[in-house]
Amino acid sequence: MTEAGQPLIQIQDLTKVFYTDEIETHALSGIHLSVNKGEYVAMSGPSGAASQRCWRSSGCSIHRPPDATR
């Protein structure tokens, strides 16, 4: 249980950079997010927009339940 006014999920200044021999790709840069109890959050974007990377980097999981069907 969180204390009154404290977010359940809080992300501050989340950054993710991928490096190759020739290029530096900033997938996430300075992301801030707070989610309070009772709020619903959706994140979407085109393929390659790093939305799943953002959730994974924050420690949040995006997995289907074991009994989910496609």
C-alpha positions in Angstrom: 0.0 0.0 0.0 1.4 3.4 -0.9 1.1 6.4 1.3 -1.5 9.0 0.4 -0.3 11.1 -2.6 2.6 8.8 -3.5 2.5 7.3 -7.0 2.4 3.5 -7.4 4.9 3.8 -10.4 7.3 6.7 -10.8 9.9 7.0 -13.5 12.3 10.0 -13.5 14.8 10.8 -16.2 14.8 7.4 -17.9 17.3 7.2 -20.7 18.3 4.4 -23.0 21.0 4.6 -25.6 22.1 1.9 -28.1 25.6 2.0 -29.4 27.1 0.5 -32.5 30.5 1.0 -34.2 29.3 4.0 -36.2 26.1 5.3 -34.6 24.6 6.3 -31.2 20.8 5.8 -31.0 18.8 7.5 -28.2 15.8 5.3 -27.9 14.6 7.0 -24.7 15.7 10.4 -23.5 14.6 12.0 -20.2 11.3 10.2 -19.7 9.3 11.1 -16.6 6.1 9.3 -15.6 3.9 9.0 -12.5 1.0 6.6 -12.2 -1.3 6.9 -9.2 -3.6 4.3 -7.7 -6.7 3.8 -9.9 -5.2 5.3 -13.0 -5.0 3.5 -16.3 -2.0 4.0 -18.6 -1.6 3.2 -22.3 1.5 3.7 -24.3 1.5 3.3 -28.0 3.6 4.2 -31.0 4.9 2.9 -34.3 7.1 -0.1 -34.5 10.5 0.8 -33.2 9.3 3.7 -31.1 10.7 2.1 -27.8 7.4 1.9 -25.9 8.2 -1.7 -24.7 11.7 -0.6 -23.9 10.4 2.1 -21.7 8.2 -0.3 -19.7 11.0 -3.0 -19.5 13.6 -0.4 -18.4 11.2 0.9 -15.6 10.9 -2.6 -14.1 7.3 -2.9 -15.3 6.4 -6.1 -17.2 4.4 -6.5 -20.4 3.6 -10.2 -20.5 0.5 -12.1 -21.3 -1.0 -14.3 -18.6 0.0 -18.0 -19.0 -3.5 -18.9 -20.2 -3.8 -16.1 -22.8 -4.5 -17.1 -26.4 -3.4 -15.2 -29.5 
